Every structure is written in structure tokens, then in C-alpha cells.
């Protein structure tokens, strides 16, 4: 399904790939040693990419549900109109920033703080896993309370399902990373950090699509009375 979504939405997939490439380039340039403004501008670039990719996320949701994808303009308007969907994604973004800061900042017991934060973060993001389609898709009689309730007792099931689905992607990323490391060491190269971002760009785009498809299928299975329809 994820491969079919990428192919069916190939013009917008290309736009998203270009957007993520620009994000990687900006954050890499801002993150160079000696740049005193690396922090906030880099976060703003990541925030902009998080917001700008949302119309594409809605397109993947709708494609996975077998619904008309609609025009880009309509989906941009939908993002603006569904402020709860926008707030949900911004909340996940801020949670990621919090975990990253807890890992990178140097303060006493920072590793312990990071581990303590990981537990509630894992629980929360898993319980909210079907919240994206719930908030983004119109025409379904599903409430936020129901979307949160159906994941109770399903945390490890959802985690194992997500791990199983993404395992081939994780394996591909590992193989590419090891191969790039071996080549660089053998040729004694010092590639720019942006080149690593470009190397993993296809995996980043496909991973985003795969997550959206998985969210939609679990949304169908747990919240809709009819069985999910496979889109050929």
C-alpha cells in the first residue's frame, strides 16, 4: 500500500522530497560548528517542514482509505480549517524537540532524565496513534475520545505491528549506512553532513508515507464498523 501511495501521488511525493532536502540542507548549514544561531533557526526550519508536509499526509490518509485525494489547494484549506489536526502534529513536534534536548544537553543526570521522559512519551504517542486520521478525515462519526479509548491495552500490539512493518525499511537504512561508511573509510573521504541527509532522503520520505498508511489501516480496523478495503 505504501509503495502504491508513493506511485499514485508521485508529483506531490517529489515536492515533499524537495522540501525535506531543503530542510536537511538548511539545518545542516545552521548546525555547523561556530554558528551561534544554529539552535532556533534550525528548529524553525524543522517546524516549517512539519507544517508544510501535512497536506501530503492527508493525501496519503485519503488514498489509503480509498477516498478521492482532492486537490492540493483543498487539502491546504483543510489543514487550516482543522486546527486540531495542526495542533496535534505540532504537539508531536514539540515532544520530539523535548526528547532531543534532553539527550543532547549537558547537565547532571541528563541520561536519566532522557530515559524517564521516554516512557511517558512512548505511552502517549502510542495511545494517540490513530489520532491523525481521526482529526484529518471528514465524514466519519468518530470522536477524539473514541480514538484514544480504542488504543487502551493495545500499546505493545501497536508497537510490535509498527516494528514488524518498518523492519525492512530499518534494514535498508542500516545497510545503506554501513555501505556508505565502508566506502568513505576505504577512500578516506570526509563527506559533508548534507550528503548523508541526501543519502537517506528516500528512506525519510517512504517512512513518512508508511507511517501514514499504518495509521489509516489501524484507524479502519479499530474504529470503523466495516472491514478495511484494499486499494488496488
Steps between C-alpha positions, in 0.01 A plus 500: 500500500779746587676435168173548313437826686845630404440412135144636488602827667834530320476875414439592863747237617763683294402832660526350847841351415617845386362655818679249723820545300483877556432440869805274525720754323382789719534318831841363397631845407361654819646220707862561395744551787546862593153607388345667807152505347485129419228418756183707443529538119556127462195428715296746293608324180389165645174655618429644155563162337269331754216736412557508122494121470154469659299535175701208362427300815127557449538384138657174621224455759232543236673276248540223757127529581403475134368856499554770236825676580377842386707796393797640686313827555210319666734312733685818595164652590419188699819534702414862574142409589587197716699683763479197729690293241762773471528528879539122532795492260661805661466327837684194367767730357551674835518162674776397261687824568471440875645150470780621272592777743495260794744276311741764369519754784771452760364519850517265800314173445390603149505135388270406786264786416492382138413143602228623737347715224506215247250289694211752511582616146477145366171442682349828381600473133375140485166586658463786252609294200164515318439864589640628169235340273233571762571874489586532131227299326147636467182295474567242772302495824807450717586719798837577653389324819425181305832520316682519833287229663547230234878493545471413870671166557635504143832675567731203454290361215529830314871522577573149373284558191683823421836334558408208274378727220800733516761227545587480126538878489722498808708223344541699178609808696753292694642345183529837323664655805753218535578503130554877502726468803709226341540697176595819683754322715647313202538816293595713801221744419349764724157558350294801597222430753244606238607208282390258770163675514464463123599134526220422744242731338308221318473305826372811678228562241394136484504475879259794521264333250528164676408654835196678352379178333546303822307765697214480248479120499496482878240779503284290267545182699432646844245773434298426187223239495581374150818308419778700330489505122821419316573766241641342184 
